[in-house]
Amino acid sequence: MKKSKAQNNKKKPKGAVYPYLYRIASFVLLSMLLFAPLMMIGLDEAKATVKDAQSYLKMDYNDLKIGKDTSDKIGEDFLDDVEIGSYIGNVSCERIGLNEEVYYGYNRVSMRNGGGLDSRSYLFGMGGVTKIAGYSSNFGSLYNIKKGDIIEVESNLGNFKYKVYKTGLSATVEDADKDTLILGTTKSNKAFSSLADEYYYVYASLIDGEVQ
């Protein structure tokens, strides 16, 4: 017996749609579980590739050339020799194993070789705020620094000691009193972490040392 046209056009119950939704949801979930790890591996590979490329590119392709030759001048006379890319000292913290060279100028070349001192800030012991930034590949040990730790600086201007009074993540550098050292780095060592909206900062007050 043939069904009437009205019976053929009868709508299917809504419950019949759910199996299709389950299939779609399952497919999306499985895709995420499969491709997410592959994407993370790809990002790490991209990061490694960029570092390798930077290591063999000719100097013409870099922002500038850093100078590792230490000036014979000391104290305020040393200021005459300071220019972007100049080596200006070492920053270290024995407890966390930090020991990095510092170059004048906040740029990728300086930070790739150690730390870059923001040219808009003050040099060590000059009565203002000194800001130094570095990639996590060099400054990653800062994650382990604690309040009360001592940071030492050796430079042609003199030797200085700073005591850490604050650490934390923030989008921008907080205001600080004069004779303060601020060290900054990316908040993690993951690929493209330099594009994050927050950075890890260490604030330390000068407790010993003056310009020679």
Backbone bond lengths (Angstrom), bond angles and torsions (degrees), N, CA, C in turn:
res aa  C-N    CA-C-N  psi(-1)  N-CA   C-N-CA  omega(-1)  CA-C   N-CA-C  phi
1 M - - - 1.464 - - 1.523 109.56 -
2 K 1.319 117.34 127.56 1.451 121.59 -178.72 1.521 111.14 -75.48
3 K 1.384 113.40 142.44 1.455 118.39 177.04 1.514 109.56 -78.55
4 S 1.287 115.48 147.77 1.458 119.98 179.51 1.516 109.70 -69.82
5 K 1.329 116.33 160.41 1.466 121.63 179.31 1.511 111.21 -60.45
6 A 1.305 116.42 -35.63 1.466 121.06 -180.00 1.507 110.80 -64.94
7 Q 1.372 115.15 -37.58 1.455 118.73 179.51 1.527 111.41 -69.85
8 N 1.364 116.55 -36.97 1.464 120.29 179.41 1.517 112.08 -65.83
9 N 1.325 116.51 -33.00 1.467 121.30 -178.14 1.519 112.97 -87.33
10 K 1.311 116.00 4.29 1.456 120.01 -178.87 1.528 110.21 -65.53
11 K 1.331 117.56 130.71 1.466 122.38 -177.69 1.520 111.02 -67.15
12 K 1.342 113.68 144.67 1.454 119.07 175.88 1.522 109.24 -74.91
13 P 1.289 117.97 149.97 1.473 120.27 178.95 1.524 110.62 -62.44
14 K 1.334 116.14 146.85 1.462 121.48 -177.44 1.520 112.40 -59.88
15 G 1.300 117.10 -29.27 1.457 120.03 -178.31 1.508 113.31 -61.01
16 A 1.327 117.09 -21.29 1.457 120.20 -178.43 1.526 112.12 -70.17
17 V 1.345 118.29 -15.46 1.465 122.10 -179.04 1.524 111.41 -78.70
18 Y 1.319 118.09 -27.77 1.459 122.29 -174.32 1.523 114.31 -57.65
19 P 1.324 120.02 -42.32 1.472 118.68 178.82 1.518 113.00 -57.06
20 Y 1.342 117.04 -36.24 1.456 120.32 178.92 1.530 111.01 -68.00
21 L 1.342 116.10 -38.97 1.462 119.93 177.91 1.522 111.02 -64.77
22 Y 1.326 116.25 -39.24 1.460 120.12 178.03 1.526 110.77 -62.13
23 R 1.335 115.63 -41.03 1.460 119.27 -179.89 1.529 111.30 -64.04
24 I 1.331 115.78 -43.27 1.466 120.14 179.66 1.527 110.84 -63.75
25 A 1.348 115.67 -45.48 1.464 120.12 -180.00 1.526 110.93 -62.49
26 S 1.324 116.53 -40.72 1.466 120.52 179.35 1.517 111.03 -64.55
27 F 1.337 115.95 -40.41 1.465 120.32 179.39 1.527 110.91 -63.94
28 V 1.336 116.47 -43.91 1.468 120.69 179.57 1.522 110.59 -63.04
29 L 1.336 116.88 -43.91 1.461 121.20 -179.26 1.521 111.43 -63.28
30 L 1.327 116.56 -45.44 1.466 120.30 179.17 1.525 111.17 -63.68
31 S 1.332 116.33 -37.36 1.469 120.33 178.86 1.521 110.81 -63.74
32 M 1.343 115.92 -41.70 1.460 120.03 179.28 1.521 110.99 -64.68
33 L 1.332 116.51 -43.40 1.458 120.39 -179.80 1.523 111.54 -64.39
34 L 1.325 116.29 -31.15 1.459 120.52 -177.69 1.524 112.23 -83.23
35 F 1.341 116.77 -45.03 1.456 120.07 -171.41 1.532 114.03 -88.71
36 A 1.338 118.15 -24.92 1.466 119.75 -179.46 1.528 112.08 -58.83
37 P 1.357 119.18 -49.11 1.473 118.81 177.71 1.524 112.42 -61.36
38 L 1.347 116.23 -36.89 1.460 119.45 179.42 1.525 111.08 -64.83
39 M 1.339 116.57 -37.35 1.459 120.28 178.39 1.522 110.96 -65.59
40 M 1.348 117.14 -41.04 1.459 120.53 179.30 1.525 110.95 -64.55
41 I 1.338 115.86 -40.24 1.465 119.83 177.46 1.526 109.79 -63.26
42 G 1.337 115.46 -40.64 1.459 120.00 179.16 1.517 112.28 -62.97
43 L 1.347 117.26 -39.28 1.462 120.97 178.63 1.523 111.16 -65.41
44 D 1.340 116.46 -41.84 1.461 120.02 178.53 1.526 110.92 -64.02
45 E 1.339 115.82 -39.08 1.462 119.81 178.19 1.527 110.50 -65.27
46 A 1.338 116.05 -39.17 1.466 120.08 179.18 1.519 110.73 -63.84
47 K 1.335 115.88 -40.97 1.462 120.52 178.79 1.521 110.82 -62.15
48 A 1.337 116.23 -44.46 1.464 120.70 179.72 1.525 111.06 -64.51
49 T 1.332 116.16 -38.09 1.464 120.50 -179.94 1.522 111.48 -64.45
50 V 1.337 115.93 -41.76 1.465 120.29 178.82 1.523 110.68 -62.50
51 K 1.334 116.56 -43.61 1.464 119.89 179.75 1.523 111.09 -63.49
52 D 1.342 116.57 -41.38 1.463 120.29 178.96 1.525 110.71 -62.92
53 A 1.335 115.58 -42.50 1.466 119.63 -179.28 1.522 111.00 -63.43
54 Q 1.333 116.44 -41.00 1.460 120.05 -179.73 1.520 111.72 -65.29
55 S 1.328 116.77 -27.81 1.461 120.02 -176.59 1.522 112.81 -73.67
56 Y 1.354 117.67 -26.70 1.455 118.38 -178.08 1.531 114.31 -114.24
57 L 1.336 117.66 0.05 1.461 119.03 175.55 1.527 110.42 -64.13
58 K 1.301 116.57 145.38 1.456 120.57 176.95 1.519 109.87 -65.01
59 M 1.323 116.23 155.27 1.455 120.53 -178.34 1.527 111.97 -59.18
60 D 1.348 116.96 -27.16 1.461 120.21 179.89 1.520 111.78 -59.22
61 Y 1.328 116.84 -24.90 1.450 120.71 -177.09 1.525 112.13 -89.44
62 N 1.310 117.53 -7.84 1.459 120.83 179.10 1.521 110.69 -86.66
63 D 1.318 115.55 164.02 1.461 119.96 -179.98 1.523 111.39 -67.03
64 L 1.320 117.00 -37.47 1.452 121.54 -176.86 1.514 109.16 -165.65
65 K 1.299 115.91 173.92 1.458 121.70 177.65 1.514 108.78 -108.91
66 I 1.327 116.41 126.13 1.455 119.44 179.59 1.517 109.75 -83.56
67 G 1.331 115.52 151.60 1.455 120.62 179.29 1.513 110.50 -112.52
68 K 1.332 117.52 116.51 1.455 121.22 -178.70 1.523 112.90 -94.41
69 D 1.323 116.01 -3.61 1.462 119.03 178.71 1.526 109.67 -74.21
70 T 1.318 115.87 125.73 1.457 120.70 -179.50 1.523 110.28 -81.64
71 S 1.316 116.42 131.37 1.458 121.09 178.57 1.523 110.24 -66.66
72 D 1.351 115.80 148.64 1.464 120.66 176.98 1.524 111.39 -76.98
73 K 1.320 115.83 -15.71 1.456 119.49 -177.73 1.526 110.21 -78.23
74 I 1.323 115.93 152.04 1.456 121.12 178.38 1.521 109.53 -129.54
75 G 1.321 115.01 165.70 1.455 120.17 177.58 1.518 112.62 62.32
76 E 1.318 115.89 -146.78 1.459 120.66 -176.68 1.525 112.05 -67.20
77 D 1.341 118.00 -23.37 1.466 120.48 176.56 1.532 111.06 -64.39
78 F 1.327 116.10 -25.76 1.461 121.44 -179.89 1.527 111.28 -65.64
79 L 1.328 116.75 -26.05 1.461 121.46 -176.93 1.523 112.23 -60.77
80 D 1.335 116.97 -27.86 1.467 120.37 -179.56 1.526 111.96 -65.66
81 D 1.340 117.06 -24.27 1.466 121.07 -176.86 1.523 113.28 -95.75
82 V 1.321 117.52 -5.71 1.468 120.50 -175.16 1.525 110.80 -80.49
83 E 1.333 115.54 127.75 1.459 122.30 174.79 1.523 108.10 -146.29
84 I 1.324 116.83 171.00 1.458 120.18 -179.27 1.528 109.78 -57.82
85 G 1.327 115.52 125.34 1.460 121.06 -178.54 1.508 114.03 98.29
86 S 1.339 117.59 -6.25 1.467 120.63 -179.44 1.525 111.01 -72.44
87 Y 1.323 115.30 140.23 1.464 120.60 172.12 1.522 107.68 -74.23
88 I 1.332 117.06 127.41 1.467 118.93 -175.71 1.526 113.28 -122.90
89 G 1.325 118.54 0.26 1.457 118.60 176.67 1.515 113.68 150.71
90 N 1.325 114.54 -171.81 1.464 122.43 177.90 1.520 110.01 -124.71
91 V 1.325 115.81 142.95 1.459 121.06 174.92 1.524 107.44 -118.72
92 S 1.338 116.32 135.14 1.464 119.11 -175.92 1.521 111.29 -147.42
93 C 1.329 114.24 156.73 1.461 122.52 172.26 1.520 105.78 -144.31
94 E 1.316 116.71 106.28 1.464 121.69 -171.77 1.522 112.82 -59.80
95 R 1.321 118.11 -39.97 1.462 120.16 -174.41 1.523 112.88 -62.22
96 I 1.336 117.52 -35.11 1.468 119.73 -177.17 1.528 112.44 -102.85
97 G 1.337 116.72 0.27 1.459 119.82 177.78 1.514 114.89 79.64
98 L 1.321 117.47 19.81 1.467 121.31 178.37 1.523 109.94 -82.04
99 N 1.325 116.70 130.14 1.469 121.76 175.40 1.528 107.64 -160.11
100 E 1.330 116.49 95.26 1.458 120.92 -173.84 1.528 111.80 -131.16
101 E 1.322 114.60 147.31 1.455 120.53 174.19 1.528 109.25 -74.26
102 V 1.320 115.84 151.33 1.464 121.23 179.87 1.527 108.89 -123.52
103 Y 1.333 115.03 133.34 1.462 121.70 179.82 1.523 109.79 -119.59
104 Y 1.324 114.84 151.45 1.462 120.16 -176.69 1.525 109.46 -79.49
105 G 1.322 115.91 120.40 1.461 121.09 -179.78 1.518 111.51 118.06
106 Y 1.311 115.02 130.53 1.467 121.47 -179.51 1.525 107.65 -92.80
107 N 1.337 117.09 95.23 1.456 121.88 -178.55 1.523 108.98 -154.23
108 R 1.326 116.61 168.06 1.461 120.54 -172.59 1.526 113.01 -67.39
109 V 1.339 117.69 -28.67 1.462 119.91 179.30 1.526 110.33 -69.47
110 S 1.321 116.45 -46.11 1.463 120.22 177.80 1.521 111.08 -61.09
111 M 1.337 116.18 -45.07 1.459 119.86 -176.44 1.521 112.36 -72.46
112 R 1.322 117.31 -25.00 1.457 119.47 177.38 1.526 111.15 -72.57
113 N 1.336 116.28 -23.06 1.463 120.91 -178.94 1.521 112.91 -103.68
114 G 1.303 117.41 1.97 1.464 121.64 -179.64 1.511 109.72 158.92
115 G 1.331 115.88 -111.07 1.458 120.95 177.29 1.512 110.32 -130.48
116 G 1.328 116.45 153.38 1.458 121.20 178.44 1.519 110.55 -114.20
117 L 1.325 116.72 125.90 1.466 120.89 178.54 1.521 108.81 -87.97
118 D 1.309 116.13 125.12 1.459 122.12 -179.88 1.529 109.22 -60.40
119 S 1.331 116.52 118.59 1.467 120.58 -176.78 1.521 112.60 -66.69
120 R 1.336 116.88 -12.89 1.468 120.25 177.59 1.524 111.77 -86.66
121 S 1.333 116.34 -6.92 1.463 120.43 178.45 1.528 109.90 -101.75
122 Y 1.324 116.58 -174.28 1.459 121.99 -175.64 1.525 111.18 -92.84
123 L 1.333 115.47 151.81 1.458 120.33 170.60 1.526 108.91 -75.80
124 F 1.318 116.08 167.15 1.463 121.69 -176.59 1.531 111.46 -56.82
125 G 1.329 115.29 132.92 1.452 120.68 173.58 1.511 115.87 72.11
126 M 1.330 117.54 12.39 1.463 120.33 -176.82 1.529 112.89 -94.83
127 G 1.330 117.00 10.64 1.458 120.22 172.99 1.511 116.15 91.01
128 G 1.323 118.00 7.33 1.459 120.31 -179.85 1.515 111.88 -131.53
129 V 1.323 115.81 -163.30 1.464 121.85 -179.78 1.530 109.40 -90.11
130 T 1.319 116.33 127.76 1.461 122.88 178.15 1.520 108.93 -104.21
131 K 1.342 116.74 122.93 1.464 121.19 -177.28 1.526 110.20 -115.40
132 I 1.334 115.31 125.18 1.465 121.41 179.37 1.524 108.49 -128.63
133 A 1.326 116.44 134.16 1.463 121.21 179.65 1.520 109.88 -125.18
134 G 1.326 115.66 150.37 1.460 120.46 177.96 1.511 110.67 -153.31
135 Y 1.330 116.41 153.83 1.458 120.68 175.77 1.529 109.40 -66.75
136 S 1.319 116.22 157.35 1.463 120.15 -179.54 1.526 111.90 -64.21
137 S 1.339 117.70 -21.16 1.465 120.27 177.16 1.523 111.35 -63.90
138 N 1.342 117.00 -26.44 1.464 121.67 177.90 1.529 112.70 -107.40
139 F 1.325 116.00 -37.19 1.459 121.10 -174.64 1.527 113.01 -106.22
140 G 1.327 117.59 13.93 1.461 120.85 -177.89 1.517 114.03 -61.06
141 S 1.338 117.16 -25.56 1.468 119.99 179.91 1.526 111.87 -66.89
142 L 1.334 117.09 -14.07 1.468 119.87 178.00 1.520 112.04 -62.18
143 Y 1.343 117.25 -23.17 1.462 119.82 178.69 1.530 110.95 -60.16
144 N 1.343 116.52 -24.30 1.470 120.99 -176.12 1.524 113.53 -97.34
145 I 1.322 116.93 -0.76 1.458 119.28 -177.76 1.526 110.21 -72.96
146 K 1.331 116.26 150.78 1.461 121.15 -177.22 1.527 110.97 -129.02
147 K 1.302 114.73 160.43 1.455 120.92 175.59 1.526 109.03 -58.93
148 G 1.321 116.62 130.94 1.461 121.35 -178.68 1.516 113.62 100.15
149 D 1.338 118.16 -15.01 1.465 120.79 177.62 1.530 110.05 -65.62
150 I 1.336 115.41 152.60 1.457 121.50 -179.00 1.530 109.95 -104.76
151 I 1.317 115.51 128.89 1.466 122.45 175.72 1.524 107.48 -108.32
152 E 1.325 116.60 129.29 1.460 121.26 -178.82 1.524 110.83 -110.70
153 V 1.317 115.03 143.35 1.462 121.86 178.30 1.520 108.72 -126.79
154 E 1.329 116.38 129.52 1.457 122.39 174.59 1.523 107.93 -116.11
155 S 1.314 116.92 125.51 1.461 120.54 -179.04 1.518 110.21 -154.65
156 N 1.331 116.08 172.04 1.465 120.69 177.38 1.522 111.95 -68.55
157 L 1.318 115.93 -15.52 1.463 119.62 176.82 1.521 111.10 -80.20
158 G 1.334 116.71 -18.37 1.455 121.98 -177.59 1.516 110.42 138.73
159 N 1.316 115.94 179.59 1.462 122.05 177.08 1.524 109.19 -106.76
160 F 1.331 115.48 136.68 1.458 120.21 -173.47 1.534 110.23 -134.27
161 K 1.325 114.60 151.00 1.460 120.87 175.50 1.527 108.90 -125.65
162 Y 1.323 114.79 135.47 1.465 121.52 179.36 1.527 108.82 -125.03
163 K 1.323 115.64 144.38 1.467 121.26 179.13 1.526 109.47 -110.82
164 V 1.327 115.71 125.01 1.465 121.17 -177.72 1.528 110.09 -67.57
165 Y 1.337 115.84 129.25 1.463 119.25 177.55 1.529 112.79 -120.13
166 K 1.347 116.26 -8.59 1.462 117.82 -179.33 1.522 110.21 -164.13
167 T 1.341 116.00 145.22 1.467 121.98 173.15 1.526 108.12 -140.38
168 G 1.316 116.72 160.48 1.458 118.36 175.66 1.517 113.66 159.67
169 L 1.338 114.47 169.47 1.457 122.42 177.86 1.522 110.09 -92.46
170 S 1.321 116.21 140.09 1.460 120.56 175.20 1.524 108.92 -163.06
171 A 1.324 115.22 161.00 1.462 120.17 -179.08 1.524 111.53 -76.38
172 T 1.331 116.76 -30.06 1.464 121.55 -179.26 1.522 110.00 -136.36
173 V 1.322 115.32 163.24 1.466 120.70 177.88 1.527 109.40 -73.32
174 E 1.318 115.88 135.31 1.456 120.27 178.55 1.532 110.52 -80.27
175 D 1.315 115.96 157.88 1.459 120.57 176.79 1.527 109.65 -65.08
176 A 1.321 115.93 146.63 1.463 120.29 -179.18 1.519 109.81 -142.12
177 D 1.338 115.25 157.70 1.455 120.67 178.00 1.523 110.21 -73.40
178 K 1.327 115.72 168.24 1.463 119.68 178.61 1.529 110.48 -64.37
179 D 1.332 114.96 161.52 1.465 122.35 -177.16 1.528 111.43 56.97
180 T 1.328 115.43 44.19 1.462 121.85 177.46 1.525 109.41 -117.93
181 L 1.317 115.86 137.67 1.464 122.00 175.54 1.522 108.31 -104.21
182 I 1.329 116.10 127.96 1.464 121.23 177.67 1.525 108.50 -119.91
183 L 1.325 115.82 120.59 1.461 121.94 176.44 1.522 108.10 -107.49
184 G 1.325 116.51 135.45 1.460 120.07 -178.73 1.515 112.03 -132.81
185 T 1.325 115.62 147.87 1.460 121.09 176.22 1.518 109.00 -153.17
186 T 1.331 116.37 170.76 1.460 120.29 177.54 1.520 109.45 -65.85
187 K 1.336 116.62 154.75 1.461 119.50 -173.06 1.516 113.69 -77.92
188 S 1.329 117.99 -6.11 1.458 121.38 175.25 1.516 108.36 -156.83
189 N 1.335 116.22 171.33 1.463 120.29 178.96 1.519 111.98 -102.85
190 K 1.334 116.56 20.27 1.455 120.55 179.25 1.523 110.44 -79.14
191 A 1.335 115.33 162.12 1.459 120.69 -178.73 1.524 110.86 -58.53
192 F 1.332 116.06 137.01 1.458 124.33 176.58 1.529 112.89 61.41
193 S 1.332 117.49 23.63 1.462 119.87 178.78 1.523 111.55 -67.73
194 S 1.349 116.79 -18.47 1.463 119.53 178.27 1.525 111.74 -67.68
195 L 1.342 116.75 -13.48 1.460 120.82 178.52 1.526 111.98 -91.29
196 A 1.324 116.82 3.37 1.462 120.88 -177.82 1.523 110.72 -68.69
197 D 1.330 115.37 163.93 1.463 120.10 -178.06 1.524 112.41 -90.86
198 E 1.341 117.49 0.07 1.458 121.26 177.90 1.528 110.00 -135.94
199 Y 1.335 114.99 153.55 1.454 121.07 178.83 1.526 109.28 -133.14
200 Y 1.326 115.42 159.66 1.462 120.62 -178.82 1.525 108.94 -97.38
201 Y 1.325 116.32 123.72 1.461 121.46 -176.47 1.526 111.28 -119.85
202 V 1.337 114.50 145.37 1.461 122.42 175.44 1.525 107.53 -122.71
203 Y 1.326 115.99 128.30 1.464 121.79 -178.69 1.525 108.95 -113.23
204 A 1.340 116.24 130.22 1.466 120.18 -177.97 1.529 110.42 -140.80
205 S 1.327 115.78 140.58 1.468 122.00 -178.98 1.525 110.58 -97.78
206 L 1.325 115.92 142.98 1.459 121.22 177.67 1.528 109.98 -67.24
207 I 1.338 116.70 126.92 1.466 120.42 179.06 1.525 112.20 -119.55
208 D 1.341 116.71 -13.90 1.461 118.59 -179.72 1.524 109.94 -159.78
209 G 1.332 115.82 141.82 1.456 121.12 176.42 1.515 112.60 111.88
210 E 1.321 114.86 149.33 1.456 121.45 176.05 1.521 108.71 -151.92
211 V 1.328 115.71 160.71 1.456 120.46 -178.88 1.523 109.38 -63.38
212 Q 1.323 116.04 132.29 1.469 120.98 -177.51 1.525 111.77 -70.96
